[in-house]
Amino acid sequence: MVRCFDYKDIAPSLEKLFFYLGGLANCIKPGSKVLIKPNLVFNVKPDRAATTHPTVVAELVKLLIDCRCKVYVGDSPFFGKTNRWLDKTGVVKSAKNAGAVIEDFIKTVEVKVDNPVVQKSFQVAKITQEVDYIISLAKLKMHKQCVFTASVKNNYGLVVGPIKGLIHLKMKTVKRFANMLLDLYKVLPPHLGVLDGVVGMEGDGPGGGTPKNANVLGASLNPLALDWASANIVGLNPEDVDYLKIAQNRCDIDFDNLNIKLVGDDISKVDFKRATPMPINFMPKFMVNLKNLDK
């Protein structure tokens, strides 16, 4: 992890971050096809801190292109295409300008989970099966349903459109939802987790909280390790985050918090206000209608 106090300093901060991981080429093979999956949960301006900042996306795209990679950027909003629906975030424009191809996650494919705990299969973006690497480029936020969100929760956006909401509705407890996230992580793990925590969101995330400076960028080849360390930074006990607690005890998940080694800058903890809890199967009325249609 490295300190970063301003989005104007993202380029050198990312280079420093990957230096501590042995260089970007040690994480991503030069000349590969790479999908960057930012957090674009809402169509809001970057200063709301609900989405990955466009500068972080653009500078990561540039670094990958410098490694001769073919770079795709995509996420799955509930409705519409990424290209058209997410104009306010600035991510689509900045990623295009940096040389990336925008993926709308319209074409899908089913991936099946061997020996699932909760979810037998997922409908995910087809591009996930066509690239060599997936990067989960997450935003550091508190979360009303999951306590906390970073790389692993961000990975859920690979599941396409309203299907995500339908799965939410079928989960009765946070523990079941956490195991579902880990089922997805098992079958479609990000090869690299990168975290935008320069300005995060405290309180009622993922969209209704308040921006708060954490002044940090993080990265790891094990996104669960990145999330564990990030939870610590915002003042959480990582074991209060269900998917992190459960991951340690699932033999099919490669994670042991005792093996986490922090390298980089000394990062000061910044206590984030927790979100007001909300049931995991809560969804707006339009999603409930979709559930009825699914019967």
MOMO-V248239 format. One record per residue. OMEGA is omega in whole degrees, 0 to 359 (999 if undefined). Layout:
omega=OMEGA
omega=OMEGA
This chain:
omega=178
omega=176
omega=174
omega=188
omega=184
omega=180
omega=175
omega=183
omega=185
omega=185
omega=179
omega=180
omega=176
omega=178
omega=178
omega=180
omega=181
omega=173
omega=181
omega=176
omega=179
omega=181
omega=180
omega=181
omega=175
omega=180
omega=184
omega=181
omega=178
omega=180
omega=183
omega=170
omega=188
omega=173
omega=172
omega=179
omega=177
omega=173
omega=180
omega=189
omega=180
omega=177
omega=183
omega=182
omega=184
omega=184
omega=174
omega=179
omega=177
omega=185
omega=176
omega=184
omega=183
omega=179
omega=178
omega=179
omega=184
omega=183
omega=176
omega=175
omega=182
omega=179
omega=180
omega=178
omega=175
omega=176
omega=176
omega=179
omega=169
omega=191
omega=175
omega=176
omega=180
omega=174
omega=184
omega=172
omega=180
omega=182
omega=174
omega=182
omega=179
omega=184
omega=187
omega=191
omega=189
omega=183
omega=185
omega=183
omega=183
omega=186
omega=182
omega=181
omega=184
omega=179
omega=177
omega=181
omega=180
omega=176
omega=180
omega=172
omega=180
omega=179
omega=183
omega=179
omega=178
omega=178
omega=185
omega=176
omega=178
omega=173
omega=182
omega=182
omega=175
omega=178
omega=182
omega=173
omega=183
omega=192
omega=185
omega=182
omega=179
omega=169
omega=185
omega=178
omega=183
omega=181
omega=180
omega=180
omega=185
omega=180
omega=179
omega=183
omega=171
omega=176
omega=174
omega=183
omega=193
omega=173
omega=180
omega=185
omega=166
omega=188
omega=185
omega=183
omega=184
omega=182
omega=191
omega=177
omega=176
omega=191
omega=186
omega=176
omega=178
omega=180
omega=181
omega=178
omega=174
omega=173
omega=194
omega=168
omega=184
omega=179
omega=179
omega=180
omega=179
omega=178
omega=176
omega=184
omega=182
omega=179
omega=183
omega=182
omega=177
omega=179
omega=178
omega=179
omega=179
omega=178
omega=176
omega=177
omega=180
omega=172
omega=178
omega=179
omega=180
omega=184
omega=183
omega=184
omega=172
omega=179
omega=181
omega=173
omega=175
omega=186
omega=171
omega=177
omega=177
omega=168
omega=179
omega=179
omega=173
omega=178
omega=193
omega=171
omega=18
omega=183
omega=187
omega=181
omega=184
omega=177
omega=177
omega=181
omega=169
omega=172
omega=183
omega=165
omega=180
omega=176
omega=177
omega=173
omega=172
omega=183
omega=176
omega=177
omega=177
omega=181
omega=178
omega=180
omega=181
omega=177
omega=176
omega=184
omega=182
omega=172
omega=179
omega=162
omega=184
omega=180
omega=172
omega=177
omega=192
omega=185
omega=177
omega=178
omega=183
omega=183
omega=181
omega=186
omega=177
omega=184
omega=180
omega=180
omega=181
omega=180
omega=173
omega=185
omega=179
omega=180
omega=180
omega=177
omega=180
omega=176
omega=180
omega=181
omega=169
omega=184
omega=179
omega=175
omega=177
omega=182
omega=176
omega=174
omega=180
omega=178
omega=171
omega=185
omega=178
omega=179
omega=184
omega=182
omega=174
omega=174
omega=176
omega=185
omega=183
omega=177
omega=176
omega=177
omega=177
omega=179
omega=180
omega=178
omega=184
omega=183
omega=999
